[in-house]
Each structure stands twice: as C-alpha cells, then as structure tokens.
C-alpha cells in the first residue's frame, strides 16, 4: 500500500521527466552537430591551406624566370643576353628598350626564339642599341623581354643599366640592378577574359588616351 501511494505521489514527476527526455536529446544532438560542423570546417580550411601551399610550391618551381643582361662588346657594339633560370622552356617574342626619362619604349623588336630551361640566348644589338640611346646620352636605360610559356604571355620586369654614349661611341655599360619582382602574366591561361594589371595595355593606345586627357598610365611607367 505504501508503494502504491508513493507511485501516486510521484506520477506527475515521472511524467514530466519523460516529457523532457526528447527535448534533452534534441539539445544534445544539436551540440554534437555543432561540434562536428566546426571540426569539418577546420578540416576543410586545413585542406584548402595545404592545397594552396602545394599549388604555390608547384608554381614557384615551374614559374618562368628570365634574367636579362646587356654587355659591352666594343665602342660600336652591345649584346643582349637572356638566361632562363627556370625549368620550363619559353618562346621569346619581343625585346623592349627605353630610357628611364621616357614613359614608352624607345625601341621594340620582335623575336621568335625558343629558350630551354637552364640555357642562355644572346644576340648583338648593333644599330638597335644606338637607336634607343642616340649618339650622345649618359644615364640609365631599361630592358624588358616578353615571352610565351605554357600557353600564357609573360613580361619580365625592367632590368636597368647605366650607359654613356658620346659621338656615337659606347664608352660605358654597367648593370644598375637586377629585377626585384618575378615575371608577370599578360594573358590568362585560357586566353579568354580580361588580362591582369596594366602591363598588357597597348602603348600606342595609352598614348592616344593620354593625349585626349584621360589619365591612363603607359606601360612601363611604374618603376621600382
């Protein structure tokens, strides 16, 4: 009899506890789900960082890297030397030379020369060099090279040289610095869509825009 009375007295409490069990289970399930979601997000972020690091390492290993040098051969002759420091082979397309006081290149000439990774290419500039400097000039000139690699067009930074020309005689030619930045892509990988940065803009087009009052920087106007 006492047991029956005890059950009657605590029947409401047991019913209330049974009613709260689904609610407690829902709360616990929600907490566990949040913990799992957070762990999944952390794993996803770690995977993304690992993938980005692997991609960056691969791109650094196979990114094209060219070094340009101008060499004085005689008072009437200078030579350009391009060295491919990377593994990937490139196809050189254009050499640009300019005085630092000029916003656009003084000289452009086109090539179609392959350059295997780890090799060097050289060519005598001849009259091209003096076409850039003139018969009398003392100051700095800059040289850049445009090339194709893996289906994309790249351009090196401007390599600068101190030069002295007097009466059509090359008296002095010495490198001032080497490029501090890696080559930059002028065309996207698939060849579709807008290209990156201002380096791909046409010099003649930029000059025409600047003449009508549009403030568009010409190619190569930014120097380190």
C-alpha positions as CSV (number, residue, x, y, z in Angstrom):
1,X,0.0,0.0,0.0
2,X,2.8,2.4,0.8
3,X,4.4,1.6,-2.5
4,X,1.2,2.4,-4.4
5,X,0.8,5.7,-2.6
6,X,4.4,6.6,-3.4
7,X,3.8,6.0,-7.1
8,X,0.7,8.1,-7.0
9,X,2.6,10.9,-5.3
10,X,5.4,10.9,-7.9
11,X,3.5,10.1,-11.0
12,X,3.5,13.8,-12.1
13,X,7.3,14.0,-11.7
14,X,7.9,10.9,-13.8
15,X,5.6,12.1,-16.5
16,X,7.4,15.5,-16.5
17,X,10.8,13.8,-16.8
18,X,9.6,11.6,-19.6
19,X,8.3,14.7,-21.4
20,X,11.7,16.4,-21.1
21,X,13.7,13.5,-22.4
22,X,13.1,14.3,-26.2
23,X,14.0,17.9,-25.5
24,X,17.2,17.0,-23.8
25,X,18.0,14.6,-26.6
26,X,17.4,17.4,-29.2
27,X,19.7,19.8,-27.3
28,X,22.5,17.1,-27.1
29,X,22.1,16.3,-30.7
30,X,22.3,20.0,-31.7
31,X,25.5,20.5,-29.6
32,X,27.1,17.4,-31.1
33,X,26.2,18.6,-34.6
34,X,27.7,22.0,-34.0
35,X,30.9,20.4,-32.7
36,X,31.1,18.2,-35.8
37,X,30.4,21.1,-38.1
38,X,33.2,23.1,-36.5
39,X,35.6,20.2,-36.9
40,X,34.6,19.8,-40.5
41,X,35.2,23.5,-41.2
42,X,38.6,23.3,-39.6
43,X,39.5,20.2,-41.6
44,X,38.3,22.0,-44.8
45,X,40.3,25.1,-44.0
46,X,43.4,23.0,-43.3
47,X,42.9,21.1,-46.6
48,X,42.5,24.4,-48.5
49,X,45.7,25.8,-47.0
50,X,47.5,22.6,-47.8
51,X,46.2,22.6,-51.4
52,X,47.2,26.3,-51.8
53,X,50.6,25.7,-50.4
54,X,51.2,22.7,-52.7
55,X,49.9,24.8,-55.7
56,X,52.2,27.7,-54.8
57,X,55.2,25.4,-54.4
58,X,54.4,23.9,-57.8
59,X,54.0,27.2,-59.5
60,X,57.2,28.6,-57.9
61,X,59.1,25.5,-59.1
62,X,57.8,25.7,-62.6
63,X,57.2,29.5,-62.9
64,X,59.2,31.1,-65.7
65,X,62.1,33.3,-64.6
66,X,64.4,35.2,-67.1
67,X,67.4,37.2,-66.4
68,X,68.5,39.9,-68.9
69,X,72.0,41.4,-69.3
70,X,73.4,44.0,-71.6
71,X,77.1,43.6,-72.3
72,X,79.5,46.0,-74.0
73,X,81.5,44.3,-76.8
74,X,83.2,47.3,-78.3
75,X,82.6,51.0,-78.7
76,X,80.2,50.3,-81.5
77,X,78.6,47.1,-80.3
78,X,76.5,45.8,-77.4
79,X,75.0,42.4,-76.8
80,X,71.8,41.3,-75.0
81,X,72.0,38.1,-73.0
82,X,68.9,36.3,-71.7
83,X,69.2,33.4,-69.3
84,X,66.3,31.1,-68.5
85,X,66.7,30.4,-64.7
86,X,63.6,28.2,-64.5
87,X,62.9,24.6,-65.6
88,X,60.1,25.5,-68.1
89,X,61.0,26.3,-71.7
90,X,59.9,29.7,-73.1
91,X,59.4,31.3,-76.5
92,X,60.8,34.8,-76.6
93,X,58.6,37.2,-78.5
94,X,59.7,40.8,-78.1
95,X,62.6,42.9,-76.6
96,X,61.8,46.4,-75.4
97,X,64.4,49.1,-74.5
98,X,63.8,52.6,-73.2
99,X,65.4,55.5,-71.4
100,X,64.2,56.0,-67.9
101,X,63.1,59.5,-68.7
102,X,60.7,58.2,-71.3
103,X,57.3,56.6,-70.4
104,X,57.2,54.4,-73.5
105,X,59.9,52.2,-75.0
106,X,62.3,53.8,-77.4
107,X,62.9,50.5,-79.2
108,X,60.9,47.4,-79.8
109,X,61.9,44.4,-82.0
110,X,60.2,41.1,-82.3
111,X,61.7,37.6,-81.9
112,X,60.6,34.0,-82.3
113,X,63.4,32.3,-80.4
114,X,62.9,29.3,-78.0
115,X,64.8,29.2,-74.8
116,X,65.1,25.9,-73.0
117,X,65.2,26.0,-69.2
118,X,68.7,26.5,-67.8
119,X,70.1,27.8,-71.1
120,X,71.3,31.2,-72.4
121,X,70.5,33.1,-75.5
122,X,72.4,36.1,-76.8
123,X,72.3,38.5,-79.8
124,X,74.2,41.5,-81.0
125,X,72.1,44.6,-80.8
126,X,74.0,46.6,-83.5
127,X,72.3,49.8,-84.5
128,X,69.3,48.9,-82.3
129,X,71.2,50.0,-79.2
130,X,72.1,53.4,-80.6
131,X,68.5,53.8,-81.9
132,X,67.5,53.8,-78.2
133,X,70.3,55.9,-76.8
134,X,71.1,58.2,-79.6
135,X,74.6,59.5,-80.4
136,X,75.0,61.3,-77.1
137,X,73.5,60.0,-73.9
138,X,74.5,59.5,-70.3
139,X,72.1,57.9,-67.9
140,X,70.1,54.8,-67.4
141,X,68.3,52.6,-69.9
142,X,65.9,49.7,-69.1
143,X,65.3,46.4,-70.9
144,X,62.4,44.1,-70.8
145,X,61.5,40.8,-72.6
146,X,58.1,39.4,-73.5
147,X,57.7,35.7,-74.0
148,X,55.3,32.8,-74.0
149,X,55.4,30.0,-71.5
150,X,52.8,27.2,-71.0
151,X,50.3,29.0,-73.2
152,X,50.5,32.3,-71.4
153,X,52.3,35.5,-72.3
154,X,54.6,37.0,-69.7
155,X,56.8,40.0,-69.4
156,X,59.9,40.4,-67.2
157,X,60.5,43.4,-65.0
158,X,62.7,46.2,-66.4
159,X,66.4,45.5,-66.0
160,X,68.3,48.8,-65.7
161,X,71.8,49.7,-66.9
162,X,74.0,52.7,-66.6
163,X,75.2,53.8,-70.0
164,X,77.4,56.5,-71.5
165,X,77.4,57.2,-75.3
166,X,79.4,60.1,-76.8
167,X,79.7,60.9,-80.5
168,X,78.2,57.5,-81.4
169,X,80.7,55.6,-79.3
170,X,79.7,53.3,-76.4
171,X,82.0,54.3,-73.6
172,X,80.3,52.6,-70.6
173,X,77.7,50.0,-69.9
174,X,77.1,48.6,-66.5
175,X,74.1,46.9,-64.8
176,X,72.4,49.0,-62.1
177,X,70.2,46.4,-60.6
178,X,68.5,43.1,-61.3
179,X,64.8,42.6,-61.4
180,X,63.3,42.5,-57.9
181,X,60.0,41.0,-59.0
182,X,59.1,37.8,-60.7
183,X,57.7,37.8,-64.3
184,X,54.1,38.8,-64.6
185,X,51.5,37.2,-66.8
186,X,50.0,39.4,-69.5
187,X,47.4,36.9,-70.7
188,X,45.1,34.5,-68.8
189,X,45.8,30.8,-69.0
190,X,42.7,30.1,-71.3
191,X,43.2,33.3,-73.4
192,X,39.6,34.4,-72.5
193,X,38.6,37.3,-70.3
194,X,40.3,40.4,-69.0
195,X,44.0,40.3,-68.5
196,X,45.7,41.2,-65.3
197,X,47.3,44.5,-64.4
198,X,48.1,47.4,-66.7
199,X,51.1,45.7,-68.3
200,X,49.1,44.2,-71.2
201,X,47.8,47.6,-72.4
202,X,49.0,48.7,-75.8
203,X,51.5,51.6,-75.6
204,X,50.0,53.4,-78.6
205,X,46.5,53.2,-77.3
206,X,47.6,54.5,-73.9
207,X,49.5,57.4,-75.5
208,X,46.4,58.3,-77.6
209,X,44.2,58.2,-74.5
210,X,46.6,60.5,-72.6
211,X,46.6,63.0,-75.5
212,X,42.8,63.4,-75.1
213,X,43.0,64.0,-71.4
214,X,42.5,60.5,-70.0
215,X,44.8,59.7,-67.1
216,X,45.9,56.2,-68.1
217,X,49.4,55.2,-67.2
218,X,51.5,53.9,-70.1
219,X,53.2,50.5,-70.0
220,X,56.4,50.6,-68.0
221,X,55.7,53.9,-66.4
222,X,55.9,52.3,-63.0
223,X,59.5,51.6,-61.8
224,X,60.7,50.2,-58.6
